[in-house]
């Protein structure tokens, strides 16, 4: 609790997307911080799932609902009366957005607007952390990190939908939240890894599935560079941002990048090879790339989060892979994963050193 000055203890916190990968970890962390948590989401869409494996629903109010269902969403807000909101519910996959562009835009753009409106109709809400992605930027594959004031864009439908969310959020803030409304910030992070992610077309889950099935790991784009980070890195940023929004209001109602240090960048091939090494078995081969566009280089500049929030990443990319593979190995060995997930959260918390509270 000391990392966030006890802000979350006893607070009513609503999370959309709590059945997902990042939402599940965040729900568990908030429980550990003493918050009263209400989750609103569709059922977990993978088997296995972190939601089931780590018993995320234990100790929280879990509401099954779609953010496109405005009536149920607003009713949940009115009933729970949250003080802090973390909006994570989304269609989060680049490759799926090629197959389902309408669903991607409906969920990510209109769904986000529904959540913003539900919060505005609920006077108890004081702080709102709106999670987007590093892919919201117009990616020209430049050899430096993107800064928060650079143009929004996106080649594919997922990325562009999140660019739209950033533009809409800035407009919404100016239109409705400057005079007495809640404080809302956007948080941009990407290529998050960690235990409990079984989504399709994600590198570590693909590696784990192949290893457990005794198959070769096939990678499409071995030289692509990504800002790999353990899931607890951006979540610590979200929690710090929520704390500062709640305690200082509009002073922190802006966009912030959360990513690894510039010297902690790995290629797809390097991550896959380290996963094999950590697992103790498996092999990697390059699979013929399809025609769907995927960026080769994408980095974030985290200077603003460091200077304004005092936030710092804790793990290197290599350490993130190690922690992630350890989680999956424990899961497949049959270990109780709620306790182990909480243990990894505690280990991370012990390494946090905030420069500003």
C-alpha positions in Angstrom: 0.0 0.0 0.0 2.9 2.4 0.6 3.6 2.5 -3.1 0.3 4.3 -3.6 0.0 6.1 -0.3 -2.9 3.8 0.7 -5.2 5.5 -1.9 -6.9 2.2 -2.9 -7.6 0.9 0.6 -11.3 0.8 1.0 -12.0 2.6 -2.3 -14.7 1.4 -4.7 -12.9 0.6 -7.9 -14.6 -0.5 -11.1 -12.6 -2.3 -13.8 -14.0 -3.0 -17.3 -12.4 -6.1 -18.9 -11.5 -7.8 -15.6 -11.9 -11.3 -17.2 -9.0 -10.5 -19.6 -5.3 -10.9 -19.1 -4.3 -7.4 -17.9 -7.7 -6.8 -16.2 -7.2 -10.0 -14.3 -3.8 -9.1 -13.0 -5.1 -5.6 -12.1 -8.1 -7.0 -10.3 -5.9 -9.2 -8.1 -3.5 -6.4 -7.4 -6.3 -4.0 -6.3 -7.6 -6.7 -4.0 -4.2 -7.0 -2.5 -4.2 -3.2 -2.0 -7.5 -3.4 -0.1 -9.9 -2.0 -2.7 -13.5 -3.0 -3.1 -13.5 -4.2 -6.7 -16.3 -4.5 -9.2 -15.5 -6.0 -12.6 -17.6 -5.6 -15.7 -16.8 -7.7 -18.7 -17.8 -10.5 -21.1 -16.8 -14.0 -20.0 -13.2 -14.9 -20.4 -12.7 -15.9 -24.1 -9.8 -18.4 -23.8 -9.5 -21.8 -22.2 -7.4 -21.9 -20.0 -7.8 -18.3 -18.7 -6.1 -16.2 -16.0 -9.6 -15.4 -14.7 -10.2 -19.1 -13.8 -6.6 -20.1 -13.1 -6.0 -17.4 -10.5 -9.6 -17.3 -9.2 -9.9 -13.6 -10.0 -13.6 -13.5 -9.1 -12.9 -14.5 -5.5 -13.4 -11.4 -3.4 -14.8 -9.1 -6.0 -18.2 -8.3 -7.5 -18.1 -9.7 -11.0 -20.7 -8.5 -13.5 -21.0 -10.2 -16.9 -21.8 -7.6 -19.5 -20.9 -6.0 -22.7 -19.7 -2.4 -22.8 -21.9 -2.0 -25.9 -24.9 -2.6 -23.6 -25.4 0.9 -22.3 -28.3 0.2 -20.0 -26.6 -2.6 -18.1 -23.3 -0.7 -18.0 -24.9 2.4 -16.6 -26.9 0.3 -14.1 -23.7 -1.3 -12.9 -22.1 2.1 -12.4 -25.2 3.4 -10.5 -25.4 0.4 -8.3 -21.7 0.2 -7.4 -21.0 3.9 -7.3 -17.3 3.6 -8.1 -14.8 6.2 -7.0 -12.0 5.1 -9.5 -12.5 3.5 -12.9 -10.0 1.6 -15.0 -11.2 1.0 -18.5 -9.5 -2.0 -20.1 -12.3 -3.8 -22.0 -11.4 -3.9 -25.7 -10.9 -6.0 -28.8 -7.2 -6.1 -28.3 -5.8 -8.1 -31.2 -4.3 -6.6 -34.4 -4.8 -9.7 -36.5 -8.4 -10.2 -35.4 -9.1 -6.6 -36.4 -8.5 -7.6 -40.1 -11.2 -10.3 -39.8 -13.7 -8.2 -37.6 -13.2 -4.5 -38.3 -16.7 -3.5 -37.4 -16.6 -5.3 -34.0 -13.2 -3.8 -33.4 -14.4 -0.2 -33.9 -17.7 -0.8 -32.1 -16.0 -2.2 -29.1 -13.0 0.1 -28.9 -14.5 3.4 -29.9 -18.2 3.3 -29.1 -17.7 1.0 -26.2 -15.2 3.4 -24.7 -17.6 6.3 -25.2 -20.3 4.3 -23.3 -18.0 3.8 -20.4 -17.0 7.5 -20.3 -20.7 8.5 -20.3 -21.6 6.0 -17.6 -18.9 7.5 -15.5 -20.1 11.0 -16.2 -23.6 10.1 -15.0 -22.1 8.7 -11.7 -21.1 11.6 -9.4 -19.1 9.3 -7.2 -16.4 8.9 -9.9 -13.4 11.0 -9.2 -10.6 9.4 -11.3 -10.7 7.5 -14.7 -7.7 5.7 -16.2 -8.5 5.0 -19.9 -6.1 2.3 -21.3 -5.3 2.4 -25.0 -2.1 1.1 -26.6 1.3 2.1 -27.9 -0.1 1.3 -31.4 -2.2 4.4 -31.2 0.6 6.4 -32.8 1.1 7.0 -36.5 4.0 4.5 -36.7 6.7 5.5 -39.2 9.1 3.0 -37.7 11.5 5.7 -36.6 14.5 4.6 -34.5 13.4 6.4 -31.3 10.4 6.3 -29.0 7.2 8.1 -29.7 6.3 11.0 -27.4 2.8 11.7 -26.1 2.4 14.8 -28.3 3.0 13.0 -31.6 0.3 12.3 -34.1 -2.2 9.5 -33.6 -2.7 7.0 -36.5 -2.6 3.3 -37.0 -2.1 1.1 -40.1 -4.5 -1.7 -39.1 -8.0 -1.4 -37.8 -7.1 -2.2 -34.2 -4.3 0.4 -34.1 -6.4 3.1 -35.8 -9.4 2.3 -33.5 -7.1 3.1 -30.5 -5.9 6.3 -32.2 -9.5 7.3 -32.5 -10.0 6.5 -28.8 -7.2 8.9 -27.9 -8.6 11.7 -30.1 -12.1 11.1 -28.7 -10.8 11.0 -25.1 -9.0 14.4 -25.5 -12.2 15.9 -27.0 -14.4 14.4 -24.3 -12.1 15.8 -21.6 -12.3 19.3 -23.1 -16.0 19.1 -23.7 -17.3 17.7 -20.4 -14.7 17.2 -17.7 -12.9 20.5 -17.2 -15.4 22.1 -14.9 -16.2 19.8 -12.1 -16.0 16.4 -13.9 -13.8 13.5 -13.0 -10.1 13.5 -13.9 -9.5 11.2 -16.9 -6.1 10.2 -18.3 -5.1 7.9 -21.1 -2.4 5.3 -20.7 -0.4 3.8 -23.6 1.5 0.6 -23.4 2.0 -2.4 -25.5 3.6 -5.9 -26.1 2.8 -6.8 -22.5 3.8 -10.3 -21.4 3.1 -12.3 -18.3 1.5 -15.4 -17.0 -2.1 -16.3 -17.8 -2.3 -14.9 -21.3 -3.6 -17.5 -23.7 -4.8 -15.2 -26.5 -4.2 -16.2 -30.1 -1.4 -14.6 -32.2 0.6 -13.5 -29.2 4.2 -14.5 -29.0 4.6 -16.0 -25.5 1.3 -17.8 -25.5 2.1 -19.2 -28.9 5.5 -20.4 -27.6 3.9 -22.0 -24.6 1.2 -23.8 -26.6 3.8 -25.2 -29.0 6.1 -26.3 -26.2 3.3 -28.0 -24.3 2.2 -29.8 -27.5 5.8 -30.8 -28.3 5.7 -28.8 -31.6 8.1 -26.4 -33.1 7.5 -22.7 -32.3 6.7 -20.9 -35.5 7.4 -17.2 -35.7 6.4 -14.9 -38.6 8.6 -11.9 -38.1 11.8 -12.8 -36.3 13.5 -9.4 -36.7 10.6 -7.3 -35.5 11.5 -5.2 -32.5 9.0 -4.6 -29.7 9.0 -2.8 -26.3 8.5 -6.1 -24.3 7.4 -5.5 -20.7 6.0 -7.6 -17.9 2.3 -7.0 -17.3 3.0 -5.6 -13.9 5.0 -2.7 -15.4 2.1 -0.9 -17.1 -0.3 -1.9 -14.4 2.0 -0.1 -11.8 1.8 2.9 -14.1 -2.0 2.7 -14.3 -2.2 2.4 -10.5 0.1 5.3 -9.9 -1.8 7.4 -12.4 -5.1 6.5 -10.8 -3.7 7.5 -7.4 -2.5 10.8 -8.7 -5.8 11.5 -10.5 -7.7 10.8 -7.4 -5.5 12.9 -5.1 -4.6 15.8 -7.5 -7.4 15.8 -10.0 -7.0 17.5 -13.4 -3.3 18.1 -12.9 -2.6 14.6 -14.3 -5.5 14.3 -16.8 -3.3 13.7 -19.9 -1.9 10.9 -21.9 1.1 8.9 -20.6 3.4 6.3 -22.1 4.4 3.2 -20.1 7.2 1.1 -21.5 10.6 -0.4 -20.9 13.9 1.4 -20.8 15.4 2.0 -24.3 18.2 -0.5 -23.7 15.6 -3.3 -22.9 14.3 -4.0 -26.4 14.4 -7.5 -27.9 13.5 -8.9 -31.3 10.7 -11.6 -31.7 13.4 -14.2 -32.3 15.3 -13.3 -29.1 12.1 -13.5 -27.0 11.2 -16.9 -28.5 14.7 -18.3 -28.0 14.8 -17.1 -24.4 11.4 -18.7 -23.7 12.7 -22.0 -25.0 15.8 -21.7 -22.8 13.8 -20.8 -19.7 11.3 -23.6 -20.3 14.1 -26.1 -20.8 12.7 -27.6 -24.0 11.3 -26.6 -27.4 12.6 -25.3 -30.7 12.0 -22.3 -32.9 11.6 -22.0 -36.7 10.7 -19.1 -38.9 7.3 -19.5 -40.6 6.5 -17.9 -43.9 5.0 -14.5 -43.2 1.4 -13.9 -44.5 0.3 -10.7 -46.3 -1.2 -9.0 -43.2 0.8 -5.9 -42.2 2.7 -6.0 -38.9 5.1 -3.2 -37.8 8.8 -4.1 -37.6 9.8 -1.4 -35.2 7.8 0.4 -32.5 9.1 2.1 -29.3 7.8 4.5 -26.7 9.5 7.5 -25.1 8.7 7.2 -21.4 10.4 10.4 -20.3 7.1 12.1 -19.5 5.9 9.3 -17.1 9.4 9.4 -15.5 9.5 13.2 -15.0 5.8 14.0 -14.3 4.7 10.8 -12.4 8.0 9.6 -11.0 7.3 6.2 -12.6 10.1 3.8 -13.5 10.1 0.4 -15.1 11.4 -2.3 -12.7 12.3 -5.3 -15.0 14.4 -5.7 -18.1 12.9 -7.4 -21.0 14.9 -10.5 -20.2 13.6 -10.5 -16.6 10.1 -10.1 -17.9 10.4 -13.2 -20.1 11.9 -15.1 -17.1 9.0 -14.2 -14.8 6.5 -15.0 -17.5 7.8 -18.5 -18.4 8.1 -19.3 -14.6 4.3 -18.6 -14.3 3.4 -20.9 -17.1 5.7 -23.7 -15.8 4.1 -23.5 -12.4 0.6 -23.6 -14.0 1.3 -26.7 -16.0 2.9 -28.3 -12.9 -0.5 -27.9 -11.2 0.4 -25.3 -8.7 -2.4 -23.1 -7.2 -2.0 -20.0 -9.3 -3.9 -17.4 -7.3 -1.2 -17.6 -4.6 1.6 -17.7 -7.1 0.2 -14.7 -9.0 -0.1 -12.7 -5.8 3.5 -13.8 -4.9 4.7 -12.3 -8.2 2.8 -9.1 -7.5 4.5 -8.9 -4.1 7.9 -9.5 -5.6 7.4 -6.7 -8.0 6.1 -4.3 -5.4 9.2 -4.8 -3.3 11.3 -3.6 -6.2 9.3 -0.4 -6.8 11.0 2.9 -6.0 8.7 5.9 -6.7 10.4 9.2 -7.0 7.1 11.1 -6.5 4.0 10.4 -4.5 
